[in-house]
Structure formats: C-alpha cells, structure tokens
Amino acid sequence: MEEEDRISLLPDCLLSSIVHLLPPKAAARTMLLSRRWSRIWPSMPLDLNLDSPDSDIRFLTAGSISSILSSHRGAIRRFCVTTLAGVGTHAWLQTLAERRIDDSLALRWAPDLQHPTLPRALLGSAGVSLRRLDLHCCRLGTPNATRSPVPTMPRLDYLYLSNVIISEEALHRMIEACPLLHELRLFMIDGLRRIVFRSLTLAIMNISMPRLPLDEFSIRETPNLESVTFEYVDLWRIPALTVGVGGKVRELGLKLPVVDSPSRNIVPNKSPLPFITSLDFGMEFTASGQMNKAIQMLSLFPCLCRLEIGCFNFGAMNKHGFGEWDPVAETVICLKKHLQHVLFKGFCGTVGEVELARYLIARAKLLTFMEINHSVDWSLDEISRQKDLICDRGKASLFAQLYFTRNMISRDTRRKKAAFLNSVAMI
C-alpha cells in the first residue's frame, strides 16, 4: 500500500517554513520534488548564510553564486558568502546589484592580488535596507575618490571592512552616509592614516592591524562613542592622539602581542597611557625576565580596570630554568586604584602562571573577579590545589573571587595563536 504524502497536504506557508529551516543546498534541491515544490524556495526571501552552523557549505564558486541568483529571483534577506575573485565575479555582482537586500550582506573573497570592485549600485539602491555589512578583500570606489562609495545607507548599524581598498577620504564620507551606524570594525585598511570619523550614533569602534602608522586619531566628532579597541596598534607613535576624558566613552582597550615579541619594545621611557582601561596580551611564562617585563608594562596603564593574559607555555610545569622573580609593586598604580577584573586564558599551572596570578590577587586592592580559564583537564581536587597556590599570600581585596573555567581550544590552535602573536607587527 502506497504511503500518503502528508507533507504535500500542508499549505504553502508551512512548506516555506520547513524549507527555511534547511541548509541552503538542501533547500534549493526541493525544487526538484514536484511542480508545486519548484516554486516554494524561489518564492521565499533568500537566506544564504554560509556562516551559519546549519550551513552544509562554506565556499561558493562564481558559477554557483550565479546559479543561485538565477534560480531564485525573489527578495533577499541575507546574502553571506565566501568565494574567489576571477572569471564570473563581475557578472554575479552586477546581478546582485539589481536586487534588494533587506538585512545582511557579507562578501568575503579569499586573500589574493585581485580586489574586485563592488558596483556602486550594490551598496546604493540594492543595499538601502541593509542593517549589517561585512566586506573582505574587495575595492570600494576609485583609488583617489573623495566621495562616499555609497549614496546613503539609512538603516545600517554594523559595518566591518577587512583588507578593503578604499581611499581615506571616501571612508570618512562613507561613515557620514550611515546615519544609524552603531558599530564599526576596521581591519588592515590600506592607506588609512587619519581616523577622525563624524557620527552621532557610533558607539563601538575597533581598529585592528592598520597597514600604515596612524598620524591622527580623534573621537571628538563621535559624541556617543562608548567603546574603542585598538588591536596591535602602536599608540605611542601617533603624533595627534585625542581620546579625551569624560563623555560616554567607558572602555578604551588595547591588544598587544606576547611580551617578548620582536615588534614590541616596552622600555622605561615609554610614556603612560592613562586613558587605556582594558589590556590584552600574551605570555610564554618561560623565564622570570618575562614577568618583570609584564609588570613594567602594567605600570604604563595607571587606569587599567580589566586585564586579559593569554598563556602560551607548552613546556614543563616546574621551576627548572625559570629563575628568581622579585617584582616592585609600588610602580603599578592600577593595582592600587583601578584593576577589578583579571582573566588568564589557557592557564596550565606552570610556575610563572601561578606566580603572576598570586602577585595580582595579593596586590590588586579593588579586584573583584579573577578567572582562571585552564587548558588542562583538572579534577576538582587539582583545581582546589591550584586555588590554594594562587591565594597562599592572601588577597588584597575582600571582594576578590577566584573562578576556574575549562578552556576547550585545542593545543594546536593555541600554538598557532602563539606563533601569530610572536610575528604580528605593531604599526
């Protein structure tokens, strides 16, 4: 007896809901089931998001993207793809520019010598309803353009540009063309020397690995800015650095390489940066000299409230070769007045890690929270022993709490991270 096809008895609206839950490739294949099913997927707003955990594909060729756009001519909700620049790229970009995208657009090309130019219409009429824009390895406008590559993006609240070629003036004009922009992230933008953005709504800004040293950075034209993070930016080299005090800015963060990185030169004649409230750096914990450098570095940030330390010691956990360590606490002002939160990431219980954690919890008078995110699969008894080791000199703050959490990042991934932090340049 032939089984009844109960799914086909459902109305189109429910079938659309079912197809919406499928990965992109499976959703497109439903068009082959029957004449009725052939119109379900094309009639739905296209939700192509290769970043989704449910996606069964991570990369699309230019031909595959063209096929998707030709078979689905309805509205587009999200269009997030990773691809290669080359033959066929211009064609599908022009096709996409003729469609309206209602929520998110993420176009990521693999790093290459080619940086495809986005059609102006793609971020103009097609992107007038965009809320999120994420672009990697492409070109916006001509090399010396002075106008924005987009006429206006009235709904955009998130912008991430990574390795994008855009003139400095055009980038500033683009920010002004986004009246609701809330979060801005810039990664490896070539030719960018001035950052003096003008925005009444910008609240979060992240500047990472600029290609050239900055000549000027100012937040005077962003009155509602709340958080700024610099990643691998040598703030001491910026001639005109205006971050100010007061206003709405509550967090100014700085990410640095490992303590002994060739690109970092923390020496006594560096001037303090009193505006930095959050600091993130790595340590290998292989010798006591690194500990002295770390403490010396902390003295450069007198208003530091939050400290994150990546731990990258992959050797033995004993005192052999570590040496003597006798830090001077009086020079570290943040321990007396500001430091409240400390996080050790990838903690393994080595001599250096325990010594630094012990030093901080015994000296930070306003500390409320220290998290030991450990990479070793410790038992409850071992965690209790580590806690005793760290706290055996007491706590400077009555409110300091010590927490242990498990780090699930693989050893191989941590090694790659350590290699990156050892080689990344401070610009």
C-alpha positions in Angstrom: 0.0 0.0 0.0 1.5 3.4 -1.0 2.1 5.8 1.8 0.2 9.0 1.9 2.3 12.2 1.2 1.1 14.2 4.2 3.7 16.9 3.8 2.3 17.9 0.4 -1.1 18.4 2.1 0.3 21.3 4.1 -0.4 24.9 2.9 2.4 26.7 1.1 3.1 29.0 4.1 4.0 25.9 6.2 6.1 24.4 3.5 8.0 27.6 3.3 8.7 27.4 7.0 10.1 23.9 6.6 12.3 24.9 3.6 13.6 27.9 5.6 15.0 25.5 8.2 17.0 23.5 5.7 20.7 24.2 4.8 21.0 26.3 1.5 21.9 23.4 -0.7 19.1 21.1 0.6 16.6 24.0 0.3 17.5 24.5 -3.4 17.1 20.8 -4.1 13.5 20.8 -3.0 12.6 22.5 -6.4 13.2 19.0 -8.0 10.5 17.3 -6.0 7.4 18.4 -8.0 5.9 21.3 -9.8 4.4 22.7 -6.6 7.7 22.4 -4.7 9.6 24.1 -7.5 8.0 27.4 -6.7 8.3 27.2 -2.8 12.0 28.0 -2.4 12.1 30.8 -5.1 9.1 32.5 -3.6 10.8 32.8 -0.2 13.2 35.6 0.8 16.6 34.2 0.1 18.6 33.5 3.3 22.0 32.4 2.1 24.3 32.5 5.1 27.5 30.3 4.8 28.4 31.5 8.4 25.5 29.6 9.9 26.3 26.4 11.8 23.5 24.8 9.9 25.1 25.6 6.5 26.4 22.5 4.7 28.8 24.5 2.6 31.5 27.1 3.4 32.6 28.2 0.0 30.9 29.0 -3.3 32.4 29.4 -6.8 31.4 32.3 -9.0 29.4 29.9 -11.1 27.5 28.5 -8.1 26.6 32.1 -6.9 25.3 32.9 -10.4 23.2 29.8 -10.4 21.6 30.6 -7.1 20.8 34.2 -8.2 19.3 33.0 -11.5 17.2 30.3 -9.9 16.0 32.5 -7.0 14.7 35.8 -8.2 12.7 36.8 -5.1 13.6 39.0 -2.3 16.9 38.6 -0.4 17.1 38.7 3.4 20.7 37.7 3.9 23.5 37.1 1.5 26.7 36.0 3.2 29.2 34.1 1.0 32.9 33.3 0.8 34.4 33.0 -2.7 37.3 33.6 -5.1 37.8 36.6 -7.3 38.1 35.8 -11.0 36.1 34.9 -14.1 32.4 35.4 -13.4 32.8 37.6 -10.4 31.7 40.8 -12.2 28.6 39.1 -13.6 27.2 37.9 -10.4 28.0 41.2 -8.6 26.0 43.1 -11.3 23.1 40.6 -10.9 23.2 41.1 -7.1 23.2 44.9 -7.5 19.9 44.7 -9.3 18.3 43.0 -6.2 17.2 44.4 -2.9 18.9 43.0 0.2 16.8 43.6 3.3 19.1 42.6 6.3 22.7 41.4 5.9 25.4 41.4 3.2 28.7 39.7 3.7 31.0 39.2 0.8 34.4 37.6 1.5 37.0 37.0 -1.1 40.0 34.8 -0.3 43.2 36.9 0.1 44.5 37.5 -3.4 46.2 40.0 -5.6 42.8 40.8 -7.1 40.4 43.0 -5.2 37.1 43.1 -7.1 35.4 46.4 -7.3 31.9 46.5 -5.9 29.3 48.2 -8.1 28.1 51.4 -6.6 24.5 50.3 -7.1 25.1 47.3 -4.9 25.5 49.4 -1.8 23.1 52.1 -3.1 19.7 51.1 -4.3 20.2 47.4 -3.7 21.5 48.0 -0.1 19.2 50.7 1.0 17.7 48.4 3.6 20.9 46.8 4.8 21.4 46.6 8.6 24.7 44.7 8.5 27.6 45.0 6.0 30.7 42.8 6.1 33.3 43.1 3.3 36.6 41.3 2.9 39.3 41.8 0.2 37.5 44.0 -2.2 37.6 47.5 -3.5 35.2 50.4 -2.8 35.4 53.3 -5.3 38.5 54.6 -7.2 41.9 54.9 -5.5 41.7 58.7 -5.0 38.0 59.1 -4.6 36.8 61.9 -2.3 33.1 61.0 -2.1 31.5 58.1 -0.4 31.2 54.8 -2.3 27.5 54.7 -1.2 24.9 57.5 -1.6 23.4 56.6 1.8 22.7 53.6 4.0 19.9 54.8 6.2 19.4 51.5 8.2 23.0 50.3 8.5 24.0 49.8 12.2 27.0 47.4 11.7 30.0 47.8 9.3 33.1 45.6 9.1 35.7 46.3 6.5 38.7 43.8 6.3 41.6 44.3 3.8 39.3 46.6 1.8 40.9 49.1 -0.6 39.2 52.5 -0.1 40.6 56.0 0.0 40.9 57.7 3.4 38.5 60.5 2.4 36.0 58.1 0.9 35.9 56.0 4.1 35.2 59.1 6.2 32.4 60.2 3.8 31.0 56.6 3.9 30.7 56.8 7.7 28.8 60.1 7.4 26.4 58.4 4.9 25.3 55.9 7.6 23.1 57.9 10.0 22.3 55.0 12.3 25.7 53.3 12.4 26.3 51.7 15.8 29.4 49.5 15.4 32.4 49.9 13.2 35.3 47.4 12.7 38.3 48.2 10.5 40.9 45.5 9.8 44.1 46.0 7.7 42.8 49.1 5.8 45.5 50.2 3.4 46.4 53.9 3.2 44.5 54.9 6.4 46.5 57.4 8.3 43.7 59.6 9.8 40.8 58.5 11.9 38.5 61.4 12.6 35.1 60.0 11.9 32.0 62.1 12.2 29.0 60.2 13.6 26.3 61.0 16.1 25.3 57.3 16.6 28.6 55.4 16.6 29.0 53.6 19.9 31.6 50.8 19.3 34.8 51.1 17.2 37.6 48.5 16.6 40.8 49.4 14.8 43.0 46.4 14.0 46.4 46.0 12.4 46.5 49.1 10.2 48.8 48.9 7.2 50.5 52.2 7.9 51.2 54.1 11.1 48.4 56.5 12.1 49.1 60.2 12.0 45.9 61.2 13.8 43.2 59.6 15.9 40.4 61.6 17.4 36.9 60.9 18.8 35.8 64.5 19.2 33.3 64.1 16.4 31.7 60.9 17.8 30.0 62.2 21.0 28.1 58.9 21.7 31.1 56.6 21.4 31.2 54.1 24.3 34.0 51.7 23.5 37.2 51.8 21.4 39.6 48.9 20.9 43.0 49.0 19.3 44.5 45.8 18.2 48.3 45.7 17.5 48.4 49.5 17.1 51.4 51.3 18.5 49.6 54.2 20.2 52.9 55.7 21.3 53.7 56.5 17.6 50.6 58.5 16.9 51.5 62.3 16.8 48.0 63.5 17.2 46.1 61.2 19.6 42.9 62.8 21.0 40.8 60.5 23.1 39.7 63.0 25.8 38.1 62.3 29.1 34.5 62.3 30.2 31.7 61.9 27.6 30.2 58.5 27.1 33.5 56.5 26.5 33.7 53.9 29.2 36.2 51.5 27.7 39.4 52.0 25.8 41.0 48.7 25.1 44.4 47.7 23.7 45.5 44.3 22.4 49.2 43.6 22.2 51.4 40.7 21.1 53.3 38.5 23.5 55.6 40.1 26.0 58.8 39.1 24.2 57.5 39.8 20.7 60.2 41.3 18.4 57.8 44.0 17.3 57.1 45.3 20.8 59.6 47.4 22.7 58.3 48.2 26.2 61.0 50.3 27.8 61.1 52.6 30.8 61.0 55.8 28.7 57.6 54.9 27.3 55.0 57.5 28.4 52.0 56.2 30.4 48.6 55.9 28.6 46.1 56.9 31.3 43.1 56.5 29.0 43.5 52.7 28.5 41.1 50.8 30.7 41.4 47.3 29.2 44.5 45.4 28.2 45.0 42.1 26.4 48.5 40.5 25.8 50.2 37.1 25.7 53.0 35.5 27.7 55.0 32.3 27.3 56.0 32.2 31.1 59.3 30.5 30.3 61.6 32.9 32.3 61.4 35.3 35.2 62.5 38.1 32.9 59.2 38.0 31.1 57.4 38.5 34.4 59.4 41.7 35.1 58.6 43.0 31.6 54.9 42.3 32.2 54.9 44.2 35.5 56.8 47.0 33.8 54.2 47.1 31.1 51.3 47.3 33.6 52.9 50.4 35.0 52.2 52.2 31.7 48.5 51.9 32.2 47.6 53.6 35.5 43.8 53.5 34.9 43.6 49.8 33.9 40.4 48.1 35.0 40.4 44.9 33.0 43.4 42.6 32.2 43.4 39.6 29.9 46.5 37.4 29.6 46.9 34.6 27.1 49.1 31.8 28.4 51.3 30.0 25.9 53.7 27.8 27.8 53.8 24.4 26.2 56.7 23.0 28.3 57.2 21.6 31.8 55.4 22.9 34.9 58.4 23.1 37.3 60.9 25.7 38.4 63.7 24.5 36.3 65.2 27.4 34.3 62.5 29.9 35.5 64.8 31.9 37.7 64.1 34.3 40.6 61.4 36.9 40.4 61.1 39.9 42.8 58.7 42.5 41.4 58.3 46.0 42.6 54.6 46.8 43.2 54.9 50.5 44.0 55.2 51.4 40.4 52.0 49.7 39.3 49.3 52.3 40.1 46.4 50.3 38.6 46.8 47.7 41.3 46.1 50.3 43.9 43.3 52.2 42.4 41.6 50.6 39.4 42.2 46.9 38.4 38.9 44.9 39.0 38.9 42.0 36.6 41.7 39.6 35.5 41.4 36.7 33.1 44.1 34.1 32.4 43.3 32.3 29.1 44.9 28.9 28.5 46.2 28.6 32.1 48.3 25.4 32.7 49.5 25.8 36.2 53.1 26.5 35.3 55.4 28.2 37.8 55.2 31.6 36.0 51.4 31.5 35.6 50.9 30.7 39.3 53.4 33.4 40.3 51.7 36.1 38.3 48.2 35.2 39.4 49.4 35.1 43.0 51.1 38.5 42.6 47.9 40.1 41.1 45.4 38.7 43.6 47.7 39.7 46.5 48.3 43.3 45.3 45.1 44.4 43.4 43.2 46.3 46.1 39.9 46.7 44.1 39.9 43.2 42.4 36.5 41.6 42.3 36.9 38.8 39.8 39.8 36.6 38.7 39.0 33.9 36.1 41.4 31.0 35.5 40.5 29.6 32.1 42.6 26.4 32.2 43.6 24.2 29.3 44.4 21.2 31.5 41.7 18.7 32.3 41.9 19.1 36.1 39.9 17.2 38.7 38.1 19.1 41.5 41.0 18.3 43.8 43.6 19.7 41.4 41.5 22.9 41.0 41.4 23.2 44.8 45.2 22.8 45.0 45.7 25.5 42.3 43.4 27.8 44.1 45.4 27.3 47.3 48.7 28.0 45.5 47.4 31.2 44.0 45.9 32.5 47.2 48.6 31.4 49.6 49.8 35.0 50.1 46.2 36.3 50.7 44.0 38.7 48.8 44.4 42.4 48.8 40.6 42.8 48.2 38.0 41.4 50.5 35.7 41.1 47.4 38.1 39.2 45.2 36.5 36.0 43.8 38.6 33.3 42.1 36.8 31.2 39.4 38.0 28.3 37.3 36.6 27.5 33.9 37.6 25.0 31.2 39.3 26.2 28.0 38.3 23.9 25.1 40.6 25.4 22.5 43.0 22.7 21.2 46.7 22.7 21.8 47.4 23.0 18.1 45.1 26.1 17.8 46.8 27.7 20.8 50.2 27.1 19.2 49.1 28.8 16.0 47.8 31.7 18.1 51.2 32.0 19.9 53.0 31.9 16.6 50.8 34.7 15.3 51.3 36.9 18.4 55.1 36.4 18.1 55.1 37.6 14.5 52.4 40.2 14.3 53.7 43.7 13.7 52.9 46.7 15.9 52.1 49.5 13.5 
